[in-house]
Amino acid sequence: MFARILSAFAALSMTIGMAHADAVADFYKGKSVQLVVGYGPGGGYDVYARIIARYIGKYIPGGPSVVVVNMPGAGSLRATNFLYTTAPKDGLTIGAFARDMPLMGILGGNSNVQFDPRKFTWLGSASSSANDSYLLFVRKDAEAKSIKEATQPGGPAIVLAGTAEGATGNDVAVLMRDTIGLNVKVITGYPDSGAIFLAVDRKEVDGRFVGLSAVSSSKPEWLKPDAPVRAFLQFGRTDRNKLFPEAPTARELAKDDRSRALIGLAELPYQLSRPMAAPPGVPMDRAKALQDAFMAMQTDGEYLKEAERLGLDVSPVDGAQALALIEKLAGSPKELLEYMKKLHSEK
């Protein structure tokens, strides 16, 4: 009798599971999912968003089409706020935004931040710091010829380009000033990553902070021996990326233990190099379908081939891992969080 009860329970569970799957497939069939990316066309986040849009749909039950919608503004803050406050919570909208958005949400203190990163429906991140690096590239004809010269007291200042105040490249530059003594000046107001690449090429500025994956996909000529730039510094890693053995990590150059602790905190978001989430409140069965589809896509042979062709790093983090990382950020020592809050609000 006990065996018959177990068998009946298993059959019922399977029936319920199939009903849920059918309901999700019925919902998505014939519909279109919007993938909102917080930057303009051509940058690293946009390239990732577009390749994901081409493959994730076939792993979502019902096989919906996926359309990329660019929503640039304030270093992707505009798109992140939209995803949290305005986007429909029915599972038909997902978003890709800057890696530092979760930290901004945790810190508070910025009246323009309208989201709690812990409440998003997290899909995960297409790339992590496992293979990626956040690099300081400087023109070879800049006054500072090495990171040693650029960190000498009274030495030449590196002029960098950035987007909005509070954006990743700007904040890292200020953090490096405070923790390793980098002589730096940031010119903000560039609309997107493509405009910043162009500014460096035109010698309007000396260089920029940028992710290796973005350079590989959008500016691969910067990685050639005859490139007009060289890598001075690596951020977001505990060890040197093997492609840049001469460029030290920020942790190596930290002035003291507090500086190393600040760098460690600031580097946590880089484990989510290309974060992706849906709005809070998505029905559980659709949320799980999106999360499962995001991870299933990461092993798709065609996706991996195209990512390799485009120079994109594939080292995924799932939704549960992303949320755990954000909780770890929220639990950081108060003194370090206060510094980061000031950093993000600095003008």
C-alpha distance (Angstrom), angle and dihedral (degrees) to the residues before:
residue distance angle dihedral
M1 . . .
F2 3.80 . .
A3 3.81 90.0 .
R4 3.82 90.5 50.6
I5 3.83 90.4 51.3
L6 3.79 91.5 50.6
S7 3.79 90.8 48.2
A8 3.79 91.8 49.8
F9 3.81 91.5 47.7
A10 3.81 91.2 50.5
A11 3.80 91.2 49.5
L12 3.81 90.9 49.2
S13 3.80 91.6 49.4
M14 3.79 90.6 50.1
T15 3.79 91.0 49.0
I16 3.82 91.7 50.7
G17 3.82 91.2 47.2
M18 3.80 91.2 50.8
A19 3.79 90.6 47.9
H20 3.81 90.6 53.2
A21 3.81 91.1 48.0
D22 3.79 91.3 48.9
A23 3.81 91.0 48.8
V24 3.80 91.5 52.5
A25 3.80 91.9 46.7
D26 3.80 90.9 48.5
F27 3.80 90.3 51.0
Y28 3.81 95.6 50.4
K29 3.80 98.8 37.9
G30 3.79 111.0 113.1
K31 3.81 93.2 1.6
S32 3.80 132.9 113.8
V33 3.81 126.2 -127.2
Q34 3.80 117.2 -147.6
L35 3.80 116.0 -139.3
V36 3.81 105.4 -161.1
V37 3.81 113.2 -159.1
G38 3.78 118.5 -166.5
Y39 3.80 96.5 -138.3
G40 3.78 139.0 59.3
P41 3.80 124.3 -95.6
G42 3.78 120.8 -68.6
G43 3.80 103.4 30.4
G44 3.79 127.5 110.8
Y45 3.80 96.4 -94.2
D46 3.81 91.0 48.1
V47 3.82 92.6 50.0
Y48 3.81 91.0 51.9
A49 3.79 91.5 46.2
R50 3.78 92.8 52.6
I51 3.78 96.3 49.2
I52 3.82 90.3 46.6
A53 3.82 89.7 50.1
R54 3.80 89.5 56.0
Y55 3.81 94.9 55.7
I56 3.80 113.6 22.4
G57 3.80 94.9 71.4
K58 3.78 94.6 68.2
Y59 3.81 90.0 58.9
I60 3.81 95.0 49.8
P61 3.82 110.2 89.6
G62 3.79 109.2 -103.9
G63 3.80 92.3 27.5
P64 3.81 100.8 -112.0
S65 3.78 121.6 -169.4
V66 3.82 116.1 -109.5
V67 3.81 121.3 -142.0
V68 3.81 125.1 -167.5
V69 3.80 116.2 -133.8
N70 3.82 116.6 -169.9
M71 3.80 114.2 -143.5
P72 3.81 107.1 172.2
G73 3.77 122.5 -178.4
A74 3.82 140.6 117.8
G75 3.78 95.0 5.4
S76 3.85 90.9 -54.5
L77 3.82 93.9 -49.2
R78 3.79 90.0 118.5
A79 3.81 92.1 56.7
T80 3.81 93.2 43.4
N81 3.81 91.6 52.6
F82 3.80 90.0 47.1
L83 3.79 91.9 51.8
Y84 3.81 91.4 50.9
T85 3.80 102.4 39.5
T86 3.80 110.0 22.8
A87 3.80 113.0 18.8
P88 3.82 115.9 100.9
K89 3.80 112.7 -95.4
D90 3.79 94.7 -143.9
G91 3.81 98.4 100.9
L92 3.80 95.3 -99.3
T93 3.81 95.1 105.4
I94 3.79 128.4 61.2
G95 3.78 128.7 166.8
A96 3.80 144.5 -150.4
F97 3.79 118.4 -155.0
A98 3.80 142.7 158.7
R99 3.76 119.5 -56.8
D100 3.80 91.6 -123.9
M101 3.82 95.0 58.8
P102 3.83 94.1 89.6
L103 3.81 90.4 53.6
M104 3.81 91.5 48.4
G105 3.79 89.1 52.5
I106 3.80 92.4 49.9
L107 3.80 93.9 48.1
G108 3.79 98.2 51.6
G109 3.78 117.4 -174.2
N110 3.82 93.2 111.0
S111 3.79 112.1 100.1
N112 3.81 90.3 -156.9
V113 3.81 92.3 62.9
Q114 3.79 107.9 94.2
F115 3.80 102.2 171.1
D116 3.79 143.7 77.0
P117 3.82 106.8 -142.6
R118 3.81 91.2 -152.4
K119 3.80 90.4 66.2
F120 3.79 99.2 54.4
T121 3.79 118.5 106.1
W122 3.78 95.6 -112.9
L123 3.80 119.6 -146.2
G124 3.81 93.4 175.6
S125 3.79 135.0 -121.9
A126 3.79 128.6 -60.8
S127 3.80 91.5 -147.2
S128 3.78 136.6 26.9
S129 3.77 137.7 -174.3
A130 3.80 90.3 -89.7
N131 3.81 90.9 97.1
D132 3.79 103.9 0.9
S133 3.81 130.1 85.0
Y134 3.79 133.5 -165.2
L135 3.78 102.8 -134.8
L136 3.77 138.5 -166.4
F137 3.81 105.9 -137.2
V138 3.82 116.3 -168.3
R139 3.79 129.1 -174.9
K140 3.79 113.9 -104.4
D141 3.81 89.9 -130.1
A142 3.83 93.5 54.6
E143 3.79 116.9 117.3
A144 3.81 91.9 -112.6
K145 3.80 108.2 68.1
S146 3.80 98.6 -175.2
I147 3.78 142.5 15.8
K148 3.81 87.5 -105.0
E149 3.80 91.0 60.0
A150 3.80 91.3 43.0
T151 3.82 92.0 55.6
Q152 3.79 98.7 44.5
P153 3.83 112.9 114.3
G154 3.79 107.0 -101.1
G155 3.78 91.2 7.8
P156 3.81 125.8 138.6
A157 3.80 115.9 -62.2
I158 3.80 120.3 -126.4
V159 3.81 112.9 -133.4
L160 3.81 110.4 -144.1
A161 3.80 132.9 -174.1
G162 3.81 123.2 -128.8
T163 3.79 141.5 169.7
A164 3.80 120.7 -131.2
E165 3.79 126.0 -6.8
G166 3.79 107.8 -89.3
A167 3.80 93.9 28.6
T168 3.79 118.2 136.5
G169 3.80 99.7 -102.3
N170 3.79 92.9 48.0
D171 3.80 94.9 48.9
V172 3.79 94.2 46.2
A173 3.80 89.7 51.8
V174 3.82 91.3 54.2
L175 3.80 91.3 44.1
M176 3.79 89.9 52.8
R177 3.80 89.6 50.4
D178 3.80 90.2 54.7
T179 3.81 99.6 40.0
I180 3.81 107.1 33.6
G181 3.82 100.9 18.7
L182 3.80 96.3 -111.4
N183 3.81 111.6 178.4
V184 3.77 100.6 -135.6
K185 3.79 144.5 152.6
V186 3.82 121.5 -167.8
I187 3.81 122.7 -151.4
T188 3.82 107.0 -157.4
G189 3.77 132.1 -168.2
Y190 3.80 101.9 74.0
P191 3.83 108.2 139.8
D192 3.79 99.8 -135.1
S193 3.78 147.4 -18.2
G194 3.79 93.8 -80.2
A195 3.78 91.2 57.0
I196 3.80 90.5 50.5
F197 3.81 92.5 51.3
L198 3.80 87.9 51.4
A199 3.82 91.9 48.9
V200 3.80 90.8 55.1
D201 3.80 92.2 46.9
R202 3.81 90.3 50.0
K203 3.82 91.5 50.2
E204 3.80 91.9 -119.0
V205 3.81 86.3 131.1
D206 3.80 136.4 12.7
G207 3.78 97.9 -117.9
R208 3.79 149.8 -56.7
F209 3.78 146.0 -118.3
V210 3.81 110.2 -109.4
G211 3.79 140.5 155.0
L212 3.79 119.2 -99.0
S213 3.81 90.4 -128.6
A214 3.82 90.1 56.4
V215 3.79 91.4 50.2
S216 3.81 91.9 47.2
S217 3.80 92.1 52.8
S218 3.82 102.4 33.7
K219 3.80 107.1 24.0
P220 3.84 109.1 20.2
E221 3.81 91.8 157.0
W222 3.81 87.5 72.7
L223 3.79 88.0 68.6
K224 3.81 95.2 56.9
P225 3.84 122.8 99.7
D226 3.82 91.7 -114.0
A227 3.82 93.8 50.0
P228 3.81 117.0 136.1
V229 3.80 89.6 -126.3
R230 3.79 138.2 54.8
A231 3.82 132.3 -156.8
F232 3.81 111.3 -106.7
L233 3.79 101.8 173.5
Q234 3.82 143.6 9.9
F235 3.80 123.6 -139.8
G236 3.79 131.2 -178.4
R237 3.81 94.4 39.3
T238 3.80 137.1 92.4
D239 3.82 91.1 -150.1
R240 3.78 136.3 30.0
N241 3.76 118.2 -84.5
K242 3.79 106.4 -116.2
L243 3.81 90.4 -127.1
F244 3.82 90.0 64.0
P245 3.81 106.7 37.0
E246 3.82 92.9 157.4
A247 3.81 95.6 53.7
P248 3.84 111.9 85.5
T249 3.78 123.9 -140.8
A250 3.78 120.6 -111.7
R251 3.80 90.0 -114.5
E252 3.80 90.5 58.7
L253 3.80 90.6 57.2
A254 3.81 98.7 41.6
K255 3.81 112.2 131.9
D256 3.82 96.8 -140.1
D257 3.81 145.4 -14.2
R258 3.81 93.3 -78.6
S259 3.78 90.5 52.8
R260 3.81 90.7 50.6
A261 3.80 90.0 49.8
L262 3.81 91.3 51.2
I263 3.79 91.1 48.7
G264 3.81 90.1 48.8
L265 3.81 91.5 52.7
A266 3.81 93.4 46.0
E267 3.81 90.5 49.4
L268 3.82 95.1 55.8
P269 3.83 93.3 85.4
Y270 3.80 89.3 56.0
Q271 3.77 88.0 74.0
L272 3.82 81.6 71.8
S273 3.80 97.9 50.8
R274 3.82 95.3 160.8
P275 3.82 106.7 21.4
M276 3.78 122.2 -168.8
A277 3.79 129.6 -173.1
A278 3.79 144.4 158.2
P279 3.80 124.7 -131.9
P280 3.80 119.5 -80.0
G281 3.77 116.7 -92.5
V282 3.81 99.3 37.7
P283 3.84 108.7 156.3
M284 3.79 109.2 -92.1
D285 3.80 97.1 -118.6
R286 3.81 92.8 50.7
A287 3.79 91.6 43.4
K288 3.79 90.6 54.3
A289 3.80 90.7 46.8
L290 3.80 90.9 54.1
Q291 3.81 92.5 45.8
D292 3.80 92.5 48.2
A293 3.80 91.4 46.8
F294 3.80 92.1 50.9
M295 3.79 92.3 54.8
A296 3.81 95.5 39.3
M297 3.79 89.0 55.7
Q298 3.82 90.1 57.8
T299 3.81 90.4 71.8
D300 3.80 96.7 43.0
G301 3.79 107.3 125.1
E302 3.82 94.9 -143.2
Y303 3.80 91.6 47.7
L304 3.80 91.0 51.5
K305 3.81 92.2 48.3
E306 3.79 92.5 50.5
A307 3.80 92.0 45.5
E308 3.80 89.6 52.7
R309 3.80 91.5 48.2
L310 3.81 90.3 51.7
G311 3.80 93.2 45.3
L312 3.81 93.5 -115.0
D313 3.77 121.5 154.5
V314 3.81 115.1 -127.8
S315 3.81 110.7 -161.7
P316 3.81 103.0 132.2
V317 3.79 130.6 -157.2
D318 3.81 117.5 -160.4
G319 3.79 127.1 -131.8
A320 3.80 96.1 -99.1
Q321 3.80 91.5 51.0
A322 3.81 90.7 48.4
L323 3.79 92.0 53.0
A324 3.82 91.7 46.6
L325 3.80 89.9 52.8
I326 3.80 91.3 51.1
E327 3.81 90.6 50.2
K328 3.80 87.8 52.1
L329 3.80 89.5 53.2
A330 3.79 90.4 51.2
G331 3.81 90.3 52.2
S332 3.83 95.2 54.1
P333 3.83 119.1 123.7
K334 3.80 112.0 -75.0
E335 3.81 94.3 -126.2
L336 3.80 91.6 57.0
L337 3.80 92.5 45.8
E338 3.81 90.0 51.2
Y339 3.80 90.4 55.2
M340 3.80 91.0 49.2
K341 3.81 90.3 48.7
K342 3.79 90.2 54.1
L343 3.80 90.2 46.1
H344 3.79 93.0 53.7
S345 3.79 91.9 48.9
E346 3.81 96.0 44.2
K347 3.80 114.9 119.2
